[in-house]
């Protein structure tokens, strides 16, 4: 029932009306005979019951539906990338030919069809429009276009039988296929993508920086390595410029690049007084579409705090003597070296001193506070004379929790076994040593930013001409999370017979490294080696500075700053992690973010987190929207900004329509399959039309519900009228009116 009034009102009202009507009928017929009186009462009661039924409104709900033919919809890409020539014709011309075949098939099968183009916006192609496609759109976003199309058709009450997409798959926006795919599956609308165009290599010249942040000390030469890649431009010669923060030319190099070649250029010039950002730029070449990658920026991080180094040598030899002497000569290193001559005789030489201090004790730091006064601990041979179980535990805490660095500079640092020190080593040792061998940088060493940037690249001939090394200890296992930066290649063996020579391993917040060789001092001793650029000096200094920058904390800094990514797209969240290794409790630092427009910096207050072993850590996040370079640094009241870490973040410009012109058939395949459809190669297009593009069952559309009362049937109104008319007639005959 669907009463005209709520039941709690209607039922009492009907009882009153029926009772009152019956009582009035009975009272008003008191003068008539008994039989007439009963007939009149019955007619009145029947009329009131019929009226009550009408007011109670019995009936049922009926669903209204409509059945309509489901159209086949074609979606065509008209963005600029479709103008690329594909053999003798453009991608747009190929799409137009396929569209013509579609129209012929639709007419032959008498199918309901609709056609839309997408590029800058979704537009419907009216019947009779020229089939020649005009590829002029500045953007292409297939996911968004398909989603908008389904919304538009749903608003019309239409559900497509299927969607045929003619496109090269190029996307200038991040695909949102998961949203539209779920919607298409829910509606039962499969997408069939037809990939347009073959592989195309657009002419392009690109600059790459293996290291976007270069750490140097004042007075050092900053090494800026740049990769110049050419694609489909032929051979050419150009000028590569290095510009300062004010875009003033610092240095220029002439670069010769061959067809589809990548060459590396290294700028070497004195470091600036303060941290800054430099730009590397190369002119646009004829035929280039994409120009955004013809320049790149590198951040120069100038450290003015000295690196504090402790050297422990248990078996002094030329290697340890030359290394200690070299490090003491460095202006931005504060070096304490201890050499064991016997069990009761040690001597120590510090930076700035010419005479050693002799003692019966080993001078090795015996507390965590003493270790924390150094950034790097270097071990030579016979470390067992310095290391006890207690000192080994302190050393592990120094590296793991305080971001310290340990360098094993002369292969296996002890005789026999030293279990207390083994957790810090990058390898597990086997028995025996190797014959003479040469150092060969690995690809991982190049990717890590040591070789090819700070030091010559792996393919450089300098590594062949250096004197051979010796006493490389045999390795049983390279431990997990260890990077092999260079191998030792035996002089009398095949190219493939090599062993790990230079290794680095992250250990907690710090780093450990191993040079599995002796005899590097010869690189500095022989005149021929010096003619090659003093590789002994460069190897050790660059390795140590690289290690210190590889650790979480930089020399002289008690705060660390790490970004989840150094290059992101606009709007991508960037997580920031901050840690503190100081002795005293510290107030929470602020995070300062300076955008590319150098406007008022954004200040964030990081949230403190529970760190391991009671260490203080903080976390924050932000989402940069503007394209360009951002500087992220810490701020703390009363502290010089030079003593606080900073990081650079690059927000890349989105790809423009003509920046990358290779078709993306893989995306089209994934996109179609996610909706229950599939990708149709052009060669199979005609078979697809015959087998799949056919008339589908009409769609049943729900247009709502209506109430159909039972009393609208003619009987009930007829009876009500008959009862009331009969009562009126009898009353008149009996003189009751």
C-alpha positions in Angstrom: 0.0 0.0 0.0 0.9 3.6 -0.6 -1.6 5.6 1.6 -2.3 9.2 1.0 -1.5 9.9 4.6 0.8 8.1 7.1 -0.8 5.1 8.6 -0.6 6.5 12.2 -2.8 9.4 11.0 -5.0 7.7 8.3 -6.2 4.7 10.4 -7.6 6.7 13.3 -9.2 9.1 10.8 -10.9 6.3 8.9 -12.2 4.7 12.0 -13.7 8.0 13.1 -15.2 8.7 9.6 -16.6 5.2 9.2 -18.0 5.1 12.7 -19.5 8.6 12.4 -20.9 7.9 8.9 -22.6 4.7 10.1 -24.0 6.4 13.3 -25.4 9.3 11.3 -27.0 7.0 8.7 -28.6 5.0 11.5 -29.9 8.1 13.3 -31.2 9.7 10.2 -33.3 6.7 9.2 -35.2 6.2 12.4 -38.6 7.0 10.8 -38.3 4.3 8.1 -39.2 0.6 8.3 -36.6 -1.8 9.6 -35.8 -3.4 6.2 -35.3 0.0 4.5 -33.2 1.2 7.4 -30.9 -1.8 7.1 -30.5 -1.3 3.3 -29.6 2.4 3.7 -27.1 1.5 6.5 -25.5 -1.2 4.4 -25.1 1.2 1.4 -23.6 3.8 3.6 -21.1 1.3 5.1 -20.1 -0.1 1.7 -19.5 3.4 0.3 -17.3 4.4 3.3 -15.3 1.1 2.9 -14.8 1.9 -0.8 -13.6 5.4 0.1 -11.2 3.9 2.8 -9.7 1.6 0.2 -9.1 4.6 -2.1 -7.4 6.5 0.7 -5.3 3.4 1.6 -4.2 3.4 -2.0 -3.3 -0.3 -2.5 -1.2 -1.2 -5.5 2.4 -2.1 -6.5 5.7 -0.4 -7.7 6.5 -0.8 -11.4 10.0 -0.4 -12.9 10.1 1.7 -16.1 12.8 0.5 -18.5 13.9 1.4 -22.1 15.9 -0.7 -24.5 18.3 1.2 -26.8 20.9 0.1 -29.3 24.5 0.2 -28.0 26.7 2.3 -30.3 30.3 1.5 -31.3 32.5 4.5 -30.4 35.8 5.4 -32.1 38.4 7.6 -30.2 41.2 9.1 -32.4 44.4 10.7 -31.2 44.8 14.1 -32.9 47.9 15.3 -30.9 51.0 16.6 -32.6 52.9 13.3 -32.2 50.5 11.9 -34.8 52.1 14.1 -37.4 55.3 12.1 -37.3 56.1 10.4 -40.6 55.7 6.7 -40.6 57.3 5.5 -43.8 55.6 7.2 -46.7 52.8 8.7 -44.7 52.2 10.2 -41.3 50.6 8.5 -38.3 47.6 10.8 -38.7 47.2 9.6 -42.4 47.4 6.0 -41.2 44.7 6.6 -38.6 42.5 8.4 -41.2 42.7 5.3 -43.4 41.7 3.0 -40.5 38.8 5.4 -39.7 37.6 5.1 -43.3 37.6 1.3 -43.1 35.7 1.6 -39.8 33.0 3.8 -41.4 32.6 1.4 -44.4 32.2 -1.5 -42.0 29.6 0.4 -39.8 27.5 1.3 -42.9 27.7 -2.3 -44.2 26.6 -3.8 -40.9 24.1 -0.9 -40.2 25.7 -0.2 -36.8 25.1 2.8 -34.6 28.4 4.6 -34.3 30.0 7.8 -32.8 33.5 9.2 -33.4 35.5 11.5 -31.1 39.0 13.0 -31.2 41.2 13.7 -28.2 44.3 15.8 -27.8 43.9 19.2 -26.2 40.3 18.3 -25.5 37.6 15.7 -26.3 35.6 16.6 -29.3 32.8 14.8 -31.2 33.3 14.5 -35.0 30.0 15.2 -36.7 28.7 13.1 -39.5 30.0 14.3 -42.8 33.3 15.7 -41.3 36.4 15.3 -43.5 38.1 12.0 -42.5 41.6 13.6 -42.9 42.9 13.9 -39.3 44.5 17.3 -38.3 47.3 16.4 -35.8 47.7 19.7 -33.9 47.0 19.0 -30.2 49.6 20.2 -27.8 48.8 17.4 -25.2 47.6 13.9 -25.1 46.1 12.0 -22.2 44.3 8.9 -23.3 43.2 7.9 -19.8 41.6 11.3 -19.1 40.0 11.4 -22.6 38.4 7.9 -22.2 37.1 8.8 -18.7 35.5 12.0 -20.0 34.0 10.1 -22.9 32.3 7.6 -20.7 30.9 10.4 -18.5 29.6 12.2 -21.5 27.9 9.1 -23.0 26.5 8.2 -19.6 24.9 11.6 -19.3 23.1 10.9 -22.6 21.9 7.5 -21.3 24.2 5.6 -23.7 26.4 2.6 -23.0 28.8 1.8 -25.8 29.2 -1.7 -27.2 32.9 -1.1 -27.3 35.5 1.6 -27.7 38.0 1.5 -30.6 41.1 3.7 -30.0 43.4 4.8 -32.8 46.6 6.3 -31.1 50.4 6.0 -30.9 50.1 5.7 -27.2 52.1 8.8 -26.4 51.2 10.3 -23.0 52.2 13.7 -21.9 50.4 13.3 -18.5 50.8 10.5 -15.9 48.3 7.8 -16.9 45.3 7.3 -14.7 44.2 4.1 -16.3 43.2 2.3 -13.1 40.2 4.7 -12.6 38.8 4.5 -16.1 39.6 0.8 -16.4 37.4 -0.1 -13.4 34.7 2.1 -14.7 34.8 0.5 -18.2 34.7 -3.0 -16.6 31.7 -2.0 -14.5 29.8 -0.8 -17.6 30.9 -3.8 -19.7 32.7 -1.6 -22.3 35.9 -3.2 -23.5 38.6 -1.0 -25.1 40.3 -2.1 -28.3 43.5 -0.1 -29.0 45.1 0.0 -32.4 48.8 1.0 -32.2 49.7 3.6 -34.8 53.3 4.2 -36.0 56.5 2.3 -35.9 59.6 2.9 -33.7 60.9 6.5 -34.2 64.0 8.0 -32.8 63.6 11.8 -32.6 66.8 13.9 -33.0 67.9 14.8 -29.5 70.9 16.1 -27.6 70.9 15.5 -23.9 73.1 16.4 -20.9 73.3 14.0 -17.9 75.1 14.6 -14.6 76.1 11.4 -12.8 76.5 13.5 -9.6 74.1 16.3 -9.1 75.8 17.3 -5.8 79.6 17.5 -5.7 81.3 17.8 -2.3 84.6 19.7 -2.1 86.7 21.6 0.3 87.9 25.1 -0.3 91.1 25.2 -2.3 90.4 21.9 -4.0 89.6 21.5 -7.6 85.9 20.7 -8.2 85.4 17.9 -10.8 82.2 18.3 -12.7 81.6 15.4 -15.0 79.0 15.7 -17.8 77.6 13.2 -20.2 76.7 14.4 -23.7 74.4 12.0 -25.5 73.4 12.4 -29.2 70.6 10.5 -30.9 69.8 10.7 -34.6 71.8 14.0 -35.1 74.8 12.7 -37.0 78.3 13.7 -36.0 78.9 17.3 -34.9 81.1 19.5 -32.8 79.7 21.9 -30.2 80.7 24.0 -27.2 79.8 22.9 -23.7 79.6 25.8 -21.2 79.9 25.8 -17.4 78.1 28.8 -15.9 77.9 30.1 -12.3 74.8 31.1 -10.3 74.6 34.4 -12.2 74.9 32.6 -15.5 78.4 34.0 -16.1 80.7 31.7 -18.1 83.2 29.9 -15.9 84.7 27.5 -18.4 84.0 26.1 -21.8 85.0 22.9 -23.5 84.7 21.8 -27.1 83.0 18.4 -27.5 82.9 16.2 -30.5 80.0 13.7 -30.6 79.4 11.0 -33.1 76.1 9.5 -34.4 74.2 7.9 -31.5 77.2 8.4 -29.2 77.7 9.4 -25.6 80.8 11.2 -24.6 82.0 12.4 -21.1 83.5 15.7 -20.4 85.0 16.7 -17.0 85.4 20.3 -15.9 88.1 20.8 -13.3 88.4 24.2 -11.7 88.9 25.6 -8.2 86.0 25.2 -5.8 84.1 28.4 -4.9 84.3 30.0 -1.4 80.7 29.2 -0.6 78.2 26.4 -1.6 76.5 27.3 -4.9 74.8 26.0 -8.0 76.4 25.8 -11.4 74.8 25.2 -14.8 76.1 23.2 -17.7 74.6 24.1 -21.1 75.0 23.1 -24.7 73.4 24.9 -27.7 70.3 23.3 -29.4 71.2 21.4 -32.6 69.3 21.6 -35.9 66.3 19.2 -35.9 65.9 18.9 -32.2 62.4 18.9 -30.8 63.2 18.6 -27.1 65.4 21.4 -25.7 64.7 21.0 -21.9 67.5 18.5 -21.5 70.2 20.7 -23.1 71.1 22.1 -19.7 71.5 20.7 -16.2 72.4 22.1 -12.8 74.9 20.8 -10.3 75.1 21.8 -6.7 78.6 22.5 -5.3 78.6 21.7 -1.6 81.7 23.3 0.0 82.7 21.9 3.3 84.8 24.1 5.6 85.0 21.6 8.5 88.1 19.5 8.5 87.8 15.8 8.1 89.1 14.2 11.3 91.1 11.0 10.5 92.7 8.4 12.8 95.2 5.9 11.3 96.1 2.7 13.1 99.0 0.7 11.6 100.2 -2.5 13.2 102.9 -3.4 10.6 104.4 -0.2 9.1 105.5 -0.4 5.5 105.8 1.9 2.6 102.1 1.8 2.0 101.2 3.1 5.4 104.0 5.6 5.5 103.1 7.1 2.2 99.4 7.2 3.0 99.8 8.9 6.5 102.2 11.4 5.0 99.9 12.2 2.1 96.9 12.8 4.4 98.8 15.0 6.9 99.6 17.3 3.9 95.9 17.9 3.2 94.8 21.3 4.5 91.3 20.1 5.3 92.3 16.9 7.1 93.2 16.7 10.7 95.2 13.4 10.9 96.3 11.4 14.0 98.4 8.4 13.0 99.7 5.7 15.3 102.3 3.1 14.3 103.2 0.0 16.2 106.9 -0.9 16.3 106.6 -3.6 19.0 104.3 -4.6 21.8 105.7 -1.9 24.1 106.6 0.7 21.5 104.2 2.9 19.6 104.7 6.3 18.0 102.1 8.9 17.0 102.4 11.7 14.5 99.6 14.3 14.2 98.9 16.9 11.5 101.2 19.9 11.9 103.9 18.0 13.9 107.2 16.9 12.5 108.4 14.6 15.4 106.5 11.6 16.6 105.4 11.1 20.2 106.5 7.7 21.6 104.6 5.7 24.2 104.1 2.2 25.5 100.3 2.6 24.9 98.6 2.3 21.5 96.8 5.7 21.6 93.7 4.0 20.1 90.4 5.7 21.1 88.9 3.6 23.9 85.5 5.3 24.4 82.6 6.1 22.2 83.2 9.8 23.0 86.8 9.6 21.8 85.7 7.8 18.6 83.1 10.4 17.9 85.8 13.0 17.6 86.8 11.4 14.3 85.1 11.0 11.0 87.2 8.2 9.6 89.2 5.4 11.1 91.9 3.8 8.8 93.4 0.4 9.6 96.5 -1.0 8.0 97.9 -4.4 8.8 97.8 -6.3 12.2 94.7 -4.5 13.6 94.5 -7.2 16.3 97.1 -5.2 18.3 94.7 -2.4 18.6 91.3 -4.1 18.7 89.8 -5.7 21.8 86.3 -7.1 22.0 85.2 -3.9 23.9 86.8 -1.6 21.3 85.3 -3.6 18.4 81.8 -3.1 19.9 82.5 0.6 20.3 83.7 0.7 16.7 80.5 -0.9 15.5 78.4 1.6 17.4 80.5 4.4 16.0 79.8 3.3 12.4 76.2 2.0 12.8 74.8 4.7 15.1 77.0 7.7 14.7 77.6 7.6 11.0 81.3 7.0 11.2 83.5 5.6 8.5 86.1 2.8 8.6 88.6 2.1 5.8 90.7 -1.1 5.7 93.5 0.2 3.5 95.8 -2.8 3.2 93.7 -5.9 2.4 92.9 -8.2 5.3 93.6 -6.1 8.4 94.7 -8.9 10.8 96.4 -12.2 10.9 94.3 -15.4 11.4 90.8 -14.5 12.7 89.5 -11.5 14.6 85.7 -12.3 15.1 85.1 -9.0 16.9 86.0 -7.0 13.9 84.4 -9.3 11.2 80.9 -7.7 11.3 82.4 -4.4 10.0 84.2 -6.0 7.0 82.6 -6.1 3.6 83.8 -9.6 2.9 84.5 -13.0 4.5 88.0 -14.1 3.9 89.4 -17.3 2.3 93.0 -18.6 2.6 95.8 -17.2 0.4 96.8 -14.2 -1.5 97.0 -13.3 -5.2 100.0 -12.7 -7.4 100.6 -9.4 -9.1 97.4 -7.7 -10.5 96.1 -4.5 -11.9 93.2 -2.4 -10.7 90.1 -2.3 -13.0 87.2 -0.1 -12.1 83.7 -1.8 -12.3 80.5 -0.4 -13.8 79.1 -0.2 -10.3 82.1 2.0 -9.3 81.2 4.3 -12.2 77.5 4.3 -11.2 78.5 5.1 -7.6 80.2 8.3 -8.8 83.8 7.4 -7.9 85.2 6.3 -11.3 84.4 8.4 -14.4 83.9 11.5 -12.2 86.3 11.9 -9.3 88.7 9.3 -10.9 89.2 8.3 -14.5 86.5 6.2 -16.1 86.8 2.4 -16.2 87.7 2.4 -19.9 90.5 4.9 -19.4 93.9 3.6 -20.5 95.5 5.0 -17.4 94.6 1.9 -15.4 96.6 -0.3 -17.8 99.8 1.8 -17.4 99.9 2.0 -13.6 102.3 -0.3 -11.8 101.0 -3.7 -10.7 99.7 -4.3 -7.2 100.2 -7.3 -4.9 99.0 -9.2 -1.8 95.3 -9.1 -2.6 93.8 -11.5 -0.1 91.4 -14.2 -1.4 87.8 -13.6 -0.8 85.3 -16.3 0.2 82.0 -14.2 0.2 81.1 -10.7 -0.5 78.6 -9.7 2.1 75.1 -8.4 1.3 74.7 -4.7 0.6 78.3 -4.4 -0.5 79.2 -2.7 -3.7 82.3 -3.8 -5.6 83.7 -0.6 -7.1 86.9 -2.1 -8.7 88.3 -5.6 -9.4 91.8 -6.9 -9.3 92.8 -8.5 -12.6 95.6 -11.0 -12.5 98.5 -10.2 -14.8 98.9 -13.7 -16.2 95.3 -14.8 -16.4 92.3 -14.3 -18.6 90.1 -11.2 -18.5 87.4 -13.0 -16.6 89.7 -14.2 -13.8 89.4 -11.3 -11.3 88.6 -10.8 -7.6 87.0 -7.9 -5.6 89.6 -5.2 -5.0 87.8 -2.1 -3.9 84.5 -2.5 -1.9 82.2 -0.3 0.1 79.3 -1.3 2.4 76.7 0.8 4.2 76.6 -0.3 7.8 73.7 1.5 9.7 74.3 5.2 9.3 77.9 4.8 8.4 80.1 3.1 5.9 83.0 0.7 5.7 85.4 0.2 2.8 88.2 -2.2 1.8 91.2 -1.8 -0.5 92.2 -5.4 -1.0 95.8 -4.7 -2.2 99.2 -3.6 -1.2 101.8 -1.7 -3.3 99.8 1.5 -4.2 102.8 3.5 -3.0 104.5 2.6 -6.3 102.0 4.7 -8.2 103.6 7.7 -6.5 107.2 6.5 -6.6 107.8 5.8 -10.2 108.2 8.8 -12.6 106.0 7.3 -15.2 103.1 7.0 -12.8 103.6 10.7 -11.8 103.4 11.7 -15.5 99.9 10.2 -15.6 98.6 12.8 -13.1 99.8 11.5 -9.7 97.2 8.8 -9.5 98.4 7.8 -6.0 97.4 11.2 -4.6 94.1 11.3 -6.6 93.1 7.7 -5.7 93.4 8.0 -2.0 92.1 11.6 -1.6 89.1 11.1 -3.9 88.3 7.7 -2.3 88.4 9.2 1.2 86.3 12.2 0.3 83.8 10.0 -1.6 83.5 7.7 1.4 82.9 10.6 3.8 80.1 11.9 1.5 78.7 8.4 1.1 78.2 8.2 4.9 75.0 9.7 6.3 76.8 12.4 8.2 79.2 14.8 6.6 82.5 15.7 8.3 82.0 18.2 11.2 78.2 17.9 11.0 76.0 16.4 13.7 72.8 16.5 11.7 72.0 14.5 8.5 69.5 15.4 5.9 68.1 12.8 3.4 65.5 13.2 0.6 63.5 10.3 -0.7 64.3 11.4 -4.2 66.6 14.0 -5.9 64.5 14.4 -9.1 60.7 14.3 -9.1 57.8 15.3 -11.3 55.6 18.3 -10.2 53.3 17.5 -7.4 55.2 14.4 -6.3 55.5 14.1 -2.5 59.1 14.2 -1.2 59.9 12.7 2.2 62.6 14.3 4.3 64.4 12.4 7.1 66.7 14.2 9.6 68.9 12.5 12.2 71.1 13.8 15.1 74.3 12.1 16.4 75.4 14.7 18.9 76.1 14.0 22.5 73.6 16.4 24.0 69.9 16.7 23.5 69.0 19.0 20.7 66.0 21.2 19.9 64.0 20.4 16.9 65.4 21.9 13.7 63.3 23.7 11.1 63.3 22.8 7.4 63.8 25.6 5.0 62.8 25.1 1.3 63.8 27.7 -1.3 62.1 27.4 -4.6 63.3 28.2 -8.1 61.8 31.7 -8.0 63.9 32.5 -4.9 60.8 33.9 -3.2 60.0 33.7 0.5 61.2 30.2 1.7 58.8 27.6 2.9 59.4 26.7 6.6 58.4 23.4 7.9 58.5 22.0 11.4 59.5 18.3 11.2 57.8 15.8 13.4 60.0 14.0 15.9 60.1 10.2 15.6 61.3 7.4 17.9 64.8 6.6 16.7 66.8 3.5 17.3 68.9 3.3 20.4 67.4 6.6 21.6 68.8 8.7 18.8 66.9 11.8 17.7 65.2 11.7 14.3 62.6 13.9 12.6 60.5 13.5 9.4 58.6 15.8 7.2 57.3 15.9 3.6 56.3 18.4 1.0 55.0 18.4 -2.6 56.8 20.9 -4.9 54.7 22.1 -7.8 56.9 24.6 -9.6 59.4 23.3 -12.2 63.0 24.0 -11.3 65.6 23.5 -8.6 64.9 23.6 -4.9 67.3 23.9 -2.1 66.4 22.1 1.1 68.4 22.9 4.2 68.1 22.8 8.0 67.8 25.9 10.2 68.6 25.9 13.9 68.8 29.0 16.2 72.4 29.9 17.0 74.0 27.6 14.5 75.9 28.7 11.4 74.2 27.4 8.2 77.6 26.0 7.0 77.5 23.6 9.9 74.1 22.3 8.9 73.4 19.9 5.9 71.6 20.9 2.8 70.3 19.1 -0.3 69.2 20.0 -3.8 66.0 18.8 -5.4 65.1 19.1 -9.1 61.5 19.2 -10.2 61.5 18.1 -13.9 59.3 19.7 -16.5 56.7 17.3 -17.8 57.3 15.9 -21.2 55.9 18.1 -24.0 54.0 16.5 -26.8 57.0 16.6 -29.2 59.8 15.9 -26.6 59.6 12.1 -27.0 58.0 10.8 -30.2 58.5 7.0 -29.9 55.1 5.2 -29.9 54.2 3.5 -26.7 52.5 0.3 -27.8 53.2 -1.4 -24.4 51.0 1.2 -22.7 48.2 0.7 -25.3 48.3 -3.1 -24.7 48.1 -2.7 -20.9 45.4 0.0 -21.2 43.2 -2.2 -23.4 43.7 -5.4 -21.3 42.8 -3.6 -18.1 39.3 -3.0 -19.4 38.7 -6.5 -20.7 39.7 -5.6 -24.3 42.9 -6.1 -26.2 45.4 -4.4 -28.5 44.7 -5.0 -32.2 47.7 -4.8 -34.6 47.1 -2.9 -37.8 47.6 -6.0 -39.8 44.7 -7.7 -38.0 42.4 -4.8 -38.1 40.1 -6.0 -40.9 39.6 -9.4 -39.2 38.9 -7.6 -35.9 36.1 -5.6 -37.6 34.5 -8.7 -39.1 34.7 -10.8 -35.9 34.2 -8.3 -33.1 32.6 -5.0 -34.3 29.1 -6.4 -34.6 25.7 -5.5 -33.3 25.4 -6.1 -29.6 22.3 -6.8 -27.6 20.3 -3.6 -26.8 21.0 -2.0 -23.5 18.2 -2.0 -20.9 18.1 1.4 -19.3 16.3 1.9 -15.9 14.2 5.1 -16.0 12.9 4.9 -12.5 9.9 3.4 -10.6 6.2 4.4 -10.5 3.3 3.4 -8.2 0.3 1.7 -9.9 -2.8 1.8 -7.6 -5.3 -1.1 -7.8 -8.3 1.2 -7.3 -7.7 2.9 -10.6 -9.5 -0.2 -12.1 -13.1 0.9 -13.1 -14.9 -1.5 -10.6 -14.0 0.3 -7.4 -15.0 3.8 -8.5 -18.1 2.3 -10.1 -19.2 0.5 -6.9 -18.5 3.7 -4.9 -20.7 5.7 -7.2 -23.4 2.9 -7.3 -23.6 2.8 -3.4 -23.9 6.5 -3.0 -26.5 6.8 -5.8 -28.6 4.0 -4.5 -28.6 5.5 -1.0 -29.6 8.9 -2.3 -32.4 7.3 -4.4 -33.8 5.3 -1.5 -33.7 8.3 0.9 -35.6 10.4 -1.7 -38.2 7.7 -2.1 -38.7 7.5 1.6 -38.9 11.2 2.2 -35.6 11.4 4.1 -34.1 14.3 2.0 
